[in-house]
Amino acid sequence: MSDKIYMSQEGLDKLKEELAQLKNVERKKISNQIAEARDKGDLSENAEYDAAKEAQGLLELKINQLENTLGKARVMDESKIDTSKVSALTTVTVKNVKMGKEFTYTLVAESEADIKSGKISVKSPIGQGLLGAKEGETVDIKVPNGIMQFEIIKITV
């Protein structure tokens, strides 16, 4: 499997903004918290200092993860996306065979997933089950509650 993470330009821009916020704003806040706690004296019994150092560690981890994701990110040219089958950044309308209800999902990178706006990760069970399917096909997708059957109605960009 490829290390590349395919995403939209919008998703890439959001990640860059978040990284800039963490590096330029949040780092300074935590640095100030550590300095204030250090000024209060004995560090061995200073809960504020310990909390600020822990927050700093978590922040640096998040920054590292974002930089790693950005390093692997590849923006997909929407004009070159093949809509003959479900793939990353395609929008697919499916019908839940059992319920008879239609849903529309856009398959995106994990960092862009937002179920409220219909964006699901290509790594989610439903996303993985839909990948490669063609219009008119019915796919069985294993989810935590069992097997769901979806008919592929339409694929667009």
DSSP file (Angstrom, degrees, kcal/mol; ACC not computed):
  #  RESIDUE AA STRUCTURE BP1 BP2  ACC     N-H-->O    O-->H-N    N-H-->O    O-->H-N    TCO  KAPPA ALPHA  PHI   PSI    X-CA   Y-CA   Z-CA
    1    1 A M              0   0    0      0, 0.0     2,-0.1     0, 0.0     0, 0.0   0.000 360.0 360.0 360.0 144.2    0.0    0.0    0.0
    2    2 A S        -     0   0    0      1,-0.1     0, 0.0     2,-0.1     0, 0.0  -0.368 360.0-143.0 -74.4 147.9    1.2    3.5   -0.9
    3    3 A D  S    S+     0   0    0     -2,-0.1    -1,-0.1     2,-0.1    69,-0.0   0.648  70.8 109.8 -78.6 -16.0    2.4    6.0    1.7
    4    4 A K        -     0   0    0      1,-0.1     2,-0.6    69,-0.1    69,-0.2  -0.292  58.9-151.3 -66.5 144.0    0.7    8.8   -0.3
    5    5 A I  E     -a   73   0A   0     67,-2.4    69,-2.6    64,-0.2     2,-0.4  -0.961  11.3-150.6-116.4 112.0   -2.4   10.4    1.1
    6    6 A Y  E     +a   74   0A   0     -2,-0.6     2,-0.3    67,-0.2    69,-0.2  -0.696  30.3 152.9 -87.3 129.7   -4.6   11.7   -1.6
    7    7 A M  E     -a   75   0A   0     67,-2.2    69,-1.9    -2,-0.4     2,-0.1  -0.927  43.0 -93.1-148.1 170.6   -6.7   14.7   -0.7
    8    8 A S     >  -     0   0    0     -2,-0.3     4,-2.1    67,-0.2     5,-0.2  -0.398  37.4-112.9 -81.3 163.6   -8.4   17.8   -2.1
    9    9 A Q  H  > S+     0   0    0     67,-0.2     4,-2.6     1,-0.2     5,-0.2   0.890 119.7  55.6 -61.9 -39.3   -6.8   21.2   -2.2
   10   10 A E  H  > S+     0   0    0      1,-0.2     4,-2.1     2,-0.2    -1,-0.2   0.915 107.9  47.7 -60.0 -44.8   -9.3   22.4    0.4
   11   11 A G  H  > S+     0   0    0      2,-0.2     4,-2.0     1,-0.2    -1,-0.2   0.894 111.7  49.9 -64.6 -40.2   -8.2   19.6    2.8
   12   12 A L  H  X S+     0   0    0     -4,-2.1     4,-2.2     1,-0.2    -2,-0.2   0.913 110.0  50.7 -64.1 -43.2   -4.5   20.3    2.2
   13   13 A D  H  X S+     0   0    0     -4,-2.6     4,-2.3     1,-0.2    -2,-0.2   0.890 108.6  52.0 -62.7 -39.8   -5.1   24.0    2.9
   14   14 A K  H  X S+     0   0    0     -4,-2.1     4,-2.5     1,-0.2    -1,-0.2   0.904 109.6  49.5 -63.6 -41.2   -7.0   23.3    6.2
   15   15 A L  H  X S+     0   0    0     -4,-2.0     4,-2.5     2,-0.2    -2,-0.2   0.909 110.5  50.1 -64.3 -40.9   -4.1   21.1    7.4
   16   16 A K  H  X S+     0   0    0     -4,-2.2     4,-2.3     2,-0.2    -2,-0.2   0.904 111.0  49.2 -63.6 -41.3   -1.6   23.8    6.6
   17   17 A E  H  X S+     0   0    0     -4,-2.3     4,-2.4     2,-0.2    -2,-0.2   0.920 111.3  49.3 -63.3 -44.0   -3.7   26.4    8.5
   18   18 A E  H  X S+     0   0    0     -4,-2.5     4,-2.4     1,-0.2    -2,-0.2   0.912 111.0  49.8 -62.5 -42.4   -3.9   24.0   11.5
   19   19 A L  H  X S+     0   0    0     -4,-2.5     4,-2.6     1,-0.2     5,-0.2   0.916 110.6  49.6 -63.0 -43.4   -0.2   23.4   11.5
   20   20 A A  H  X S+     0   0    0     -4,-2.3     4,-2.9     1,-0.2     5,-0.4   0.905 110.4  51.0 -62.6 -41.3    0.5   27.1   11.3
   21   21 A Q  H  X>S+     0   0    0     -4,-2.4     4,-2.1     1,-0.2     5,-2.0   0.927 112.3  46.2 -61.0 -46.1   -1.8   27.8   14.2
   22   22 A L  I  <>S+     0   0    0     -4,-2.4     5,-1.8     3,-0.2    -2,-0.2   0.916 118.9  40.6 -64.7 -43.2   -0.2   25.1   16.3
   23   23 A K  I  <5S+     0   0    0     -4,-2.6    -2,-0.2    -5,-0.2    -1,-0.2   0.911 124.9  33.4 -73.3 -42.8    3.4   26.3   15.6
   24   24 A N  I  <5S+     0   0    0     -4,-2.9    -3,-0.2    -5,-0.2    -2,-0.2   0.757 134.0  16.8 -90.3 -26.1    2.8   30.0   15.7
   25   25 A V  I  X5S+     0   0    0     -4,-2.1     4,-2.0    -5,-0.4    -3,-0.2   0.803 124.2  44.5-112.1 -56.5    0.2   30.4   18.4
   26   26 A E  I  ><S+     0   0    0     -5,-2.0     4,-2.4     1,-0.2     5,-0.2   0.880 110.7  55.0 -65.1 -38.9   -0.2   27.3   20.5
   27   27 A R  H  ><S+     0   0    0     -5,-1.8     4,-2.5    -6,-0.3    -1,-0.2   0.923 109.3  48.4 -58.1 -44.0    3.6   26.8   21.0
   28   28 A K  H  > S+     0   0    0      2,-0.2     4,-2.3     1,-0.2    -1,-0.2   0.903 109.7  52.4 -64.6 -41.4    3.9   30.3   22.3
   29   29 A K  H  X S+     0   0    0     -4,-2.0     4,-2.1     1,-0.2    -2,-0.2   0.940 112.9  43.6 -59.8 -47.7    1.0   29.9   24.7
   30   30 A I  H  X S+     0   0    0     -4,-2.4     4,-2.5     1,-0.2    -1,-0.2   0.888 111.1  54.4 -67.6 -38.2    2.5   26.7   26.2
   31   31 A S  H  X S+     0   0    0     -4,-2.5     4,-2.2    -5,-0.2    -1,-0.2   0.908 109.8  48.0 -60.7 -41.1    6.0   28.2   26.3
   32   32 A N  H  X S+     0   0    0     -4,-2.3     4,-2.5     2,-0.2    -2,-0.2   0.885 109.9  52.3 -65.6 -39.4    4.5   31.1   28.4
   33   33 A Q  H  X S+     0   0    0     -4,-2.1     4,-2.4     2,-0.2    -2,-0.2   0.905 110.1  48.4 -63.3 -41.4    2.7   28.6   30.7
   34   34 A I  H  X S+     0   0    0     -4,-2.5     4,-2.5     2,-0.2    -2,-0.2   0.920 111.7  49.6 -64.9 -43.4    5.9   26.7   31.3
   35   35 A A  H  X S+     0   0    0     -4,-2.2     4,-1.8     2,-0.2    -2,-0.2   0.912 112.0  48.0 -62.6 -43.1    7.8   30.0   32.0
   36   36 A E  H  X S+     0   0    0     -4,-2.5     4,-0.5     1,-0.2    -1,-0.2   0.922 113.4  47.0 -63.4 -44.0    5.1   31.1   34.5
   37   37 A A  H >< S+     0   0    0     -4,-2.4     3,-1.0     1,-0.2    12,-0.2   0.885 110.0  53.7 -65.9 -38.0    5.1   27.8   36.3
   38   38 A R  H >< S+     0   0    0     -4,-2.5     3,-1.4     1,-0.3    -1,-0.2   0.863 102.5  58.6 -64.2 -35.4    8.9   27.7   36.4
   39   39 A D  H 3< S+     0   0    0     -4,-1.8    -1,-0.3     1,-0.3    -2,-0.2   0.665  90.6  73.1 -67.5 -16.1    8.8   31.2   38.1
   40   40 A K  T << S-     0   0    0     -3,-1.0     2,-0.4    -4,-0.5    -1,-0.3   0.448 103.5-123.4 -83.5   1.7    6.7   29.8   40.9
   41   41 A G  S <  S+     0   0    0     -3,-1.4    -1,-0.2    -4,-0.1     5,-0.1  -0.793  75.6  54.6 109.6-140.1    9.6   27.9   42.4
   42   42 A D    >   -     0   0    0     -2,-0.4     3,-0.7     1,-0.2    -3,-0.0  -0.119  52.4-166.2 -48.3 112.0   10.2   24.2   43.2
   43   43 A L  G >  S+     0   0    0      1,-0.2     3,-1.2     2,-0.2    -1,-0.2   0.709  78.7  72.3 -76.0 -20.8    9.6   22.2   40.0
   44   44 A S  G 3  S+     0   0    0      1,-0.3    -1,-0.2     5,-0.0    -2,-0.1   0.767 111.5  28.1 -68.4 -23.8    9.4   18.9   41.8
   45   45 A E  G <  S+     0   0    0     -3,-0.7     2,-0.8     5,-0.0    -1,-0.3  -0.030  91.1 116.7-123.9  30.4    6.1   19.7   43.4
   46   46 A N    <>  -     0   0    0     -3,-1.2     4,-2.1     1,-0.2     5,-0.2  -0.831  36.6-178.5-107.7  98.6    4.7   22.1   40.7
   47   47 A A  H  > S+     0   0    0     -2,-0.8     4,-2.6     1,-0.2     5,-0.2   0.846  83.5  56.9 -64.6 -35.1    1.6   20.6   39.1
   48   48 A E  H  > S+     0   0    0      2,-0.2     4,-2.4     1,-0.2    -1,-0.2   0.910 107.7  48.0 -62.6 -41.7    1.2   23.6   36.8
   49   49 A Y  H  > S+     0   0    0    -12,-0.2     4,-2.5     2,-0.2     5,-0.2   0.936 112.2  48.8 -64.1 -46.9    4.7   23.0   35.4
   50   50 A D  H  X S+     0   0    0     -4,-2.1     4,-2.2     1,-0.2    -2,-0.2   0.912 112.8  48.1 -60.0 -43.1    4.0   19.2   35.0
   51   51 A A  H  X S+     0   0    0     -4,-2.6     4,-2.6     1,-0.2    -1,-0.2   0.907 112.0  49.1 -64.7 -42.1    0.7   20.0   33.2
   52   52 A A  H  X S+     0   0    0     -4,-2.4     4,-2.1     2,-0.2    -2,-0.2   0.892 111.4  49.2 -66.0 -38.9    2.3   22.5   30.9
   53   53 A K  H  X S+     0   0    0     -4,-2.5     4,-2.2     2,-0.2    -1,-0.2   0.892 111.7  49.3 -66.9 -39.0    5.2   20.1   30.0
   54   54 A E  H  X S+     0   0    0     -4,-2.2     4,-2.3    -5,-0.2    -2,-0.2   0.926 110.8  49.8 -65.4 -43.3    2.7   17.4   29.2
   55   55 A A  H  X S+     0   0    0     -4,-2.6     4,-2.4     1,-0.2    -2,-0.2   0.877 109.1  53.3 -60.9 -37.9    0.6   19.8   27.1
   56   56 A Q  H  X S+     0   0    0     -4,-2.1     4,-2.6     2,-0.2    -1,-0.2   0.916 108.0  49.8 -63.5 -43.3    3.8   20.7   25.3
   57   57 A G  H  X S+     0   0    0     -4,-2.2     4,-1.9     1,-0.2    -2,-0.2   0.910 112.1  47.3 -61.9 -43.0    4.6   17.1   24.6
   58   58 A L  H  X S+     0   0    0     -4,-2.3     4,-2.3     2,-0.2    -1,-0.2   0.886 111.7  51.1 -66.2 -39.0    1.1   16.5   23.2
   59   59 A L  H  X S+     0   0    0     -4,-2.4     4,-2.7     2,-0.2    -2,-0.2   0.936 109.8  48.9 -62.9 -46.8    1.3   19.6   21.0
   60   60 A E  H  X S+     0   0    0     -4,-2.6     4,-2.4     1,-0.2    -1,-0.2   0.859 110.2  52.5 -63.4 -34.2    4.7   18.6   19.6
   61   61 A L  H  X S+     0   0    0     -4,-1.9     4,-2.5     2,-0.2    -1,-0.2   0.932 110.3  47.4 -64.5 -45.7    3.2   15.1   18.8
   62   62 A K  H  X S+     0   0    0     -4,-2.3     4,-2.5     2,-0.2    -2,-0.2   0.908 112.1  49.9 -62.9 -42.5    0.3   16.7   17.0
   63   63 A I  H  X S+     0   0    0     -4,-2.7     4,-2.6     1,-0.2    -1,-0.2   0.924 110.8  50.0 -60.9 -44.3    2.6   19.0   15.0
   64   64 A N  H  X S+     0   0    0     -4,-2.4     4,-2.2     1,-0.2    -2,-0.2   0.908 110.5  49.6 -60.8 -43.5    4.8   16.0   14.1
   65   65 A Q  H  X S+     0   0    0     -4,-2.5     4,-2.5     2,-0.2    -1,-0.2   0.912 111.9  48.0 -63.7 -42.9    1.7   14.0   12.9
   66   66 A L  H  X S+     0   0    0     -4,-2.5     4,-2.9     2,-0.2     5,-0.2   0.914 111.4  49.6 -64.8 -42.3    0.5   17.0   10.8
   67   67 A E  H  X S+     0   0    0     -4,-2.6     4,-2.0     2,-0.2    -1,-0.2   0.892 111.3  50.3 -63.1 -38.0    3.9   17.4    9.2
   68   68 A N  H  X S+     0   0    0     -4,-2.2     4,-1.2    -5,-0.2    -2,-0.2   0.926 111.9  47.1 -64.2 -45.6    4.1   13.7    8.5
   69   69 A T  H >X S+     0   0    0     -4,-2.5     4,-1.0     1,-0.2     3,-0.6   0.923 112.3  49.6 -62.6 -44.7    0.6   13.8    6.8
   70   70 A L  H 3< S+     0   0    0     -4,-2.9     3,-0.3     1,-0.2    -1,-0.2   0.858 106.4  56.9 -63.7 -34.5    1.5   16.9    4.8
   71   71 A G  H 3< S+     0   0    0     -4,-2.0    -1,-0.2     1,-0.2    -2,-0.2   0.801 113.7  39.2 -65.7 -28.1    4.7   15.2    3.7
   72   72 A K  H << S+     0   0    0     -4,-1.2   -67,-2.4    -3,-0.6    -1,-0.2   0.540  92.1 118.0 -95.8  -9.7    2.7   12.4    2.3
   73   73 A A  E  <  -a    5   0A   0     -4,-1.0     2,-0.4    -3,-0.3   -67,-0.2  -0.313  38.5-176.6 -68.2 138.1   -0.1   14.5    0.9
   74   74 A R  E     -a    6   0A   0    -69,-2.6   -67,-2.2    -2,-0.1     2,-0.4  -0.990  21.5-135.8-133.0 124.0   -0.8   14.6   -2.8
   75   75 A V  E     -a    7   0A   0     -2,-0.4     2,-0.4   -69,-0.2   -67,-0.2  -0.667  21.9-136.0 -81.2 129.6   -3.5   16.9   -4.2
   76   76 A M        -     0   0    0    -69,-1.9     2,-0.8    -2,-0.4   -67,-0.2  -0.695  10.8-126.8 -88.3 136.6   -5.6   15.1   -6.8
   77   77 A D    >   -     0   0    0     -2,-0.4     3,-2.2     1,-0.2     4,-0.2  -0.734  17.3-152.8 -80.3 109.7   -6.5   16.8  -10.0
   78   78 A E  G >  S+     0   0    0     -2,-0.8     3,-1.1     1,-0.3    -1,-0.2   0.775  91.1  63.1 -59.3 -27.3  -10.3   16.5  -10.1
   79   79 A S  G 3  S+     0   0    0      1,-0.2    -1,-0.3    -3,-0.1    -2,-0.0   0.684 104.2  48.7 -71.6 -15.3  -10.3   16.7  -13.9
   80   80 A K  G <  S+     0   0    0     -3,-2.2     2,-0.4     2,-0.1    -1,-0.2   0.323  80.8 119.2-105.9   7.4   -8.3   13.4  -14.0
   81   81 A I    <   -     0   0    0     -3,-1.1     2,-0.6    -4,-0.2    76,-0.0  -0.616  64.5-129.9 -78.4 129.1  -10.5   11.4  -11.6
   82   82 A D    >   -     0   0    0     -2,-0.4     3,-0.6     1,-0.1    -2,-0.1  -0.679  21.5-173.3 -79.8 115.3  -12.0    8.3  -13.2
   83   83 A T  T 3   +     0   0    0     -2,-0.6    72,-0.2     1,-0.2    -1,-0.1   0.267  66.9  90.5 -95.6  12.6  -15.7    8.3  -12.4
   84   84 A S  T 3  S+     0   0    0      1,-0.1    51,-0.4    50,-0.1     2,-0.3   0.661 101.2  19.7 -78.1 -13.9  -16.3    4.8  -13.9
   85   85 A K  S <  S-     0   0    0     -3,-0.6     2,-0.3    49,-0.2    49,-0.2  -0.977  96.0 -88.6-148.5 160.2  -15.5    3.4  -10.5
   86   86 A V        +     0   0    0     47,-2.7    46,-3.3    44,-0.4     2,-0.3  -0.534  58.9 148.6 -72.4 129.3  -15.5    4.6   -6.9
   87   87 A S    >   -     0   0    0     -2,-0.3     3,-2.0    44,-0.2    20,-0.3  -0.885  53.6 -50.6-147.5 178.6  -12.2    6.1   -5.8
   88   88 A A  T 3  S+     0   0    0     -2,-0.3    20,-0.2     1,-0.3     3,-0.1  -0.300 123.7  15.0 -56.8 138.1  -10.7    8.8   -3.5
   89   89 A L  T 3  S+     0   0    0     18,-3.6     2,-0.3     1,-0.3    -1,-0.3   0.477  95.8 124.6  71.4   8.6  -12.4   12.2   -4.0
   90   90 A T    <   -     0   0    0     -3,-2.0    17,-2.2    17,-0.2     2,-0.5  -0.678  58.1-134.4 -89.0 153.8  -15.4   10.7   -5.9
   91   91 A T  E     -BC 106 156B   0     65,-3.3    65,-3.0    -2,-0.3     2,-0.4  -0.940  25.9-168.9-106.5 125.8  -18.9   11.4   -4.7
   92   92 A V  E     -BC 105 155B   0     13,-3.3    13,-2.6    -2,-0.5     2,-0.6  -0.953  16.4-152.6-123.6 132.1  -21.0    8.2   -4.7
   93   93 A T  E     +BC 104 154B   0     61,-2.8    60,-2.8    -2,-0.4    61,-1.6  -0.906  25.9 180.0-100.5 125.0  -24.7    7.9   -4.3
   94   94 A V  E     -BC 103 152B   0      9,-3.1     9,-2.8    -2,-0.6     2,-0.5  -0.865  23.3-139.2-124.7 156.9  -25.6    4.5   -2.8
   95   95 A K  E     -BC 102 151B   0     56,-2.3    56,-2.4    -2,-0.3     2,-0.8  -0.975  18.5-132.8-117.4 123.3  -28.8    2.7   -1.9
   96   96 A N  E  >> -BC 101 150B   0      5,-3.1     4,-3.1    -2,-0.5     5,-0.6  -0.657  19.6-153.0 -72.0 112.7  -28.9    0.7    1.3
   97   97 A V  T  45S+     0   0    0     52,-2.5    -1,-0.2    -2,-0.8    53,-0.1   0.884  89.2  46.7 -60.5 -42.7  -30.6   -2.4   -0.1
   98   98 A K  T  45S+     0   0    0     51,-0.5    -1,-0.2     1,-0.2    52,-0.1   0.914 123.4  32.2 -67.4 -44.5  -32.1   -3.5    3.2
   99   99 A M  T  45S-     0   0    0      2,-0.1    -2,-0.2     1,-0.0    -1,-0.2   0.717  94.8-136.4 -87.0 -22.8  -33.5    0.0    4.2
  100  100 A G  T  <5 +     0   0    0     -4,-3.1     2,-0.3     1,-0.3    -3,-0.2   0.671  59.9 133.7  73.7  16.6  -34.2    1.2    0.6
  101  101 A K  E   < -B   96   0B   0     -5,-0.6    -5,-3.1     0, 0.0     2,-0.3  -0.791  50.5-134.1-105.0 142.8  -32.7    4.6    1.6
  102  102 A E  E     -B   95   0B   0     -2,-0.3     2,-0.3    -7,-0.2    -7,-0.2  -0.737  20.8-176.2 -97.0 144.5  -30.2    6.5   -0.5
  103  103 A F  E     -B   94   0B   0     -9,-2.8    -9,-3.1    -2,-0.3     2,-0.5  -0.964  14.5-148.0-133.1 149.4  -27.0    8.1    0.9
  104  104 A T  E     +B   93   0B   0     -2,-0.3     2,-0.4   -11,-0.2   -11,-0.2  -0.987  21.3 176.5-122.5 126.4  -24.4   10.3   -0.8
  105  105 A Y  E     -B   92   0B   0    -13,-2.6   -13,-3.3    -2,-0.5     2,-0.5  -0.944  23.2-148.9-126.8 146.3  -20.8   10.2    0.3
  106  106 A T  E     -Bd  91 119B   0     12,-2.8    14,-2.2    -2,-0.4     2,-0.6  -0.981  24.0-134.8-110.0 126.3  -17.6   11.8   -0.8
  107  107 A L  E     + d   0 120B   0    -17,-2.2   -18,-3.6    -2,-0.5     2,-0.2  -0.715  38.8 160.7 -85.7 122.2  -14.6    9.6   -0.2
  108  108 A V  E     - d   0 121B   0     12,-2.8    14,-2.2    -2,-0.6    15,-0.3  -0.765  44.0 -75.7-132.9 173.1  -11.7   11.6    1.3
  109  109 A A    >>  -     0   0    0     -2,-0.2     3,-1.8    12,-0.2     4,-0.8  -0.332  51.8-105.2 -66.2 156.6   -8.5   11.2    3.2
  110  110 A E  G >4 S+     0   0    0      1,-0.3     3,-1.0     2,-0.2    -1,-0.1   0.868 120.4  58.1 -52.4 -40.6   -8.9   10.5    7.0
  111  111 A S  G 34 S+     0   0    0      1,-0.2    -1,-0.3     3,-0.0  -104,-0.0   0.683 109.1  45.1 -68.0 -16.7   -7.9   14.0    7.9
  112  112 A E  G <4 S+     0   0    0     -3,-1.8    -1,-0.2     8,-0.0    -2,-0.2   0.523  82.3 126.3-101.5  -8.3  -10.8   15.4    5.8
  113  113 A A    <<  +     0   0    0     -3,-1.0     7,-0.2    -4,-0.8     2,-0.2  -0.227  22.2 159.8 -59.1 135.7  -13.5   13.0    7.0
  114  114 A D  B > > -E  119   0B   0      5,-2.3     5,-2.2     1,-0.1     3,-1.4  -0.677  22.3-166.4-158.0  94.8  -16.6   14.7    8.3
  115  115 A I  G > 5S+     0   0    0      1,-0.3     3,-1.5     3,-0.2     5,-0.1   0.809  86.5  64.5 -58.8 -31.7  -19.7   12.5    8.4
  116  116 A K  G 3 5S+     0   0    0      1,-0.3    -1,-0.3     2,-0.1    -2,-0.0   0.833 108.8  40.0 -62.0 -32.1  -22.0   15.5    9.0
  117  117 A S  G < 5S-     0   0    0     -3,-1.4    -1,-0.3     2,-0.2    -2,-0.2   0.229 123.2-103.9-101.7  14.6  -21.0   16.9    5.6
  118  118 A G  T < 5S+     0   0    0     -3,-1.5   -12,-2.8     1,-0.2     2,-0.6   0.663  77.0 135.6  78.9  16.3  -21.1   13.5    3.9
  119  119 A K  E   < -dE 106 114B   0     -5,-2.2    -5,-2.3   -14,-0.2     2,-0.3  -0.878  29.4-178.7-102.2 117.5  -17.3   13.1    3.7
  120  120 A I  E     -d  107   0B   0    -14,-2.2   -12,-2.8    -2,-0.6     2,-0.1  -0.871  30.1-104.8-116.0 151.0  -16.1    9.6    4.8
  121  121 A S  E >   -d  108   0B   0     -2,-0.3     3,-1.3   -14,-0.2     6,-0.4  -0.412  15.4-134.7 -71.5 142.2  -12.6    8.3    5.0
  122  122 A V  T 3  S+     0   0    0    -14,-2.2     9,-0.1     1,-0.2    -1,-0.1   0.677 109.8  56.7 -66.4 -15.6  -11.4    5.9    2.3
  123  123 A K  T 3  S+     0   0    0    -15,-0.3    -1,-0.2     4,-0.1   -14,-0.1   0.498  84.9 101.0 -94.4  -5.2  -10.0    3.9    5.2
  124  124 A S  S <> S-     0   0    0     -3,-1.3     4,-3.1     1,-0.1     5,-0.3  -0.362  89.4-107.6 -72.1 159.9  -13.4    3.5    7.0
  125  125 A P  H  > S+     0   0    0      0, 0.0     4,-2.1     0, 0.0    17,-0.2   0.917 121.6  43.1 -55.9 -44.2  -15.2    0.2    6.5
  126  126 A I  H  > S+     0   0    0      2,-0.2     4,-1.8     1,-0.2     5,-0.2   0.929 114.3  50.9 -68.4 -43.4  -17.8    1.7    4.2
  127  127 A G  H  > S+     0   0    0     -6,-0.4     4,-1.6     1,-0.2    -1,-0.2   0.930 112.9  45.3 -57.6 -47.1  -15.1    3.7    2.3
  128  128 A Q  H  < S+     0   0    0     -4,-3.1    -1,-0.2     1,-0.2    -2,-0.2   0.887 111.8  53.0 -64.3 -38.8  -13.0    0.6    1.8
  129  129 A G  H  < S+     0   0    0     -4,-2.1    -1,-0.2    -5,-0.3    -2,-0.2   0.808 111.1  46.3 -67.8 -28.7  -16.0   -1.4    0.7
  130  130 A L  H >< S+     0   0    0     -4,-1.8     3,-2.3    -3,-0.2   -44,-0.4   0.773  84.5 110.7 -83.9 -27.0  -17.0    1.1   -1.9
  131  131 A L  T 3< S+     0   0    0     -4,-1.6   -44,-0.2     1,-0.3     3,-0.1  -0.224  88.2  10.4 -54.3 129.5  -13.6    1.6   -3.4
  132  132 A G  T 3  S+     0   0    0    -46,-3.3    -1,-0.3     1,-0.3   -45,-0.1   0.282  94.1 133.7  87.9 -10.2  -13.4    0.1   -7.0
  133  133 A A    <   -     0   0    0     -3,-2.3   -47,-2.7   -48,-0.1    -1,-0.3  -0.388  44.0-143.0 -73.7 152.5  -17.2   -0.5   -7.3
  134  134 A K    >   -     0   0    0    -49,-0.2     3,-2.1     1,-0.1    18,-0.3  -0.770  30.9 -78.3-114.9 159.6  -19.0    0.6  -10.4
  135  135 A E  T 3  S+     0   0    0    -51,-0.4    18,-0.2    -2,-0.3     3,-0.1  -0.260 117.8  22.7 -54.4 137.8  -22.4    2.1  -11.1
  136  136 A G  T 3  S+     0   0    0     16,-3.1    -1,-0.3     1,-0.3    17,-0.1   0.159  96.0 120.8  90.6 -18.8  -25.1   -0.6  -10.9
  137  137 A E    <   -     0   0    0     -3,-2.1    15,-3.1    14,-0.1     2,-0.5  -0.396  55.2-141.6 -76.3 155.3  -23.1   -3.0   -8.8
  138  138 A T  E     -F  151   0B   0     13,-0.2     2,-0.4    -3,-0.1    13,-0.3  -0.981  19.8-165.4-115.5 130.5  -24.2   -4.2   -5.4
  139  139 A V  E     -F  150   0B   0     11,-3.1    11,-2.7    -2,-0.5     2,-0.5  -0.919  15.8-141.5-119.8 143.2  -21.4   -4.5   -2.8
  140  140 A D  E     -F  149   0B   0     -2,-0.4     2,-0.5     9,-0.2     9,-0.2  -0.901  22.5-166.2 -99.8 124.9  -21.5   -6.3    0.6
  141  141 A I  E     -F  148   0B   0      7,-3.5     7,-3.0    -2,-0.5     2,-0.6  -0.953  15.9-136.7-120.5 125.1  -19.6   -4.3    3.2
  142  142 A K  E     +F  147   0B   0     -2,-0.5     5,-0.2     5,-0.2   -13,-0.1  -0.686  33.1 169.4 -80.9 120.3  -18.5   -5.7    6.6
  143  143 A V  E >   -F  146   0B   0      3,-3.4     3,-2.5    -2,-0.6    -2,-0.0  -0.784  52.4 -92.5-122.7 167.7  -19.2   -3.2    9.3
  144  144 A P  T 3  S+     0   0    0      0, 0.0     3,-0.1     0, 0.0    -2,-0.0   0.804 126.2  51.2 -53.2 -30.6  -19.1   -3.7   13.1
  145  145 A N  T 3  S-     0   0    0      1,-0.2     2,-0.4     0, 0.0    -3,-0.0   0.425 125.1 -90.7 -87.4   2.0  -22.9   -4.5   13.1
  146  146 A G  E <  S- F   0 143B   0     -3,-2.5    -3,-3.4     2,-0.0     2,-0.5  -0.991  73.8 -16.5 132.3-138.0  -22.6   -7.2   10.4
  147  147 A I  E     - F   0 142B   0     -2,-0.4     2,-0.4    -5,-0.2    -5,-0.2  -0.937  50.9-165.1-114.8 130.3  -22.9   -6.9    6.6
  148  148 A M  E     - F   0 141B   0     -7,-3.0    -7,-3.5    -2,-0.5     2,-0.5  -0.914  10.4-147.0-111.1 141.7  -24.5   -4.0    4.8
  149  149 A Q  E     - F   0 140B   0     -2,-0.4   -52,-2.5    -9,-0.2   -51,-0.5  -0.936  17.4-176.4-112.8 124.7  -25.5   -4.2    1.2
  150  150 A F  E     -CF  96 139B   0    -11,-2.7   -11,-3.1    -2,-0.5     2,-0.5  -0.959  17.5-149.1-122.0 136.9  -25.2   -1.1   -1.0
  151  151 A E  E     -CF  95 138B   0    -56,-2.4   -56,-2.3    -2,-0.4     2,-0.7  -0.904  24.8-127.5 -99.0 130.2  -26.2   -0.6   -4.6
  152  152 A I  E     +C   94   0B   0    -15,-3.1   -16,-3.1    -2,-0.5   -58,-0.2  -0.694  34.3 171.1 -80.8 114.6  -24.1    1.9   -6.4
  153  153 A I  E     -     0   0B   0    -60,-2.8     2,-0.3    -2,-0.7   -59,-0.2   0.896  60.0  -4.2 -90.8 -48.7  -26.5    4.4   -8.0
  154  154 A K  E     -C   93   0B   0    -61,-1.6   -61,-2.8   -19,-0.1     2,-0.4  -0.999  50.9-158.6-152.9 143.7  -24.2    7.2   -9.3
  155  155 A I  E     +C   92   0B   0     -2,-0.3     2,-0.2   -63,-0.2   -63,-0.2  -0.993  27.5 151.6-127.1 124.2  -20.5    8.2   -9.2
  156  156 A T  E      C   91   0B   0    -65,-3.0   -65,-3.3    -2,-0.4    -2,-0.0  -0.813 360.0 360.0-137.9 178.6  -19.4   11.8   -9.8
  157  157 A V              0   0    0     -2,-0.2   -65,-0.1   -67,-0.2   -79,-0.0   0.373 360.0 360.0-103.1 360.0  -16.6   14.2   -8.9
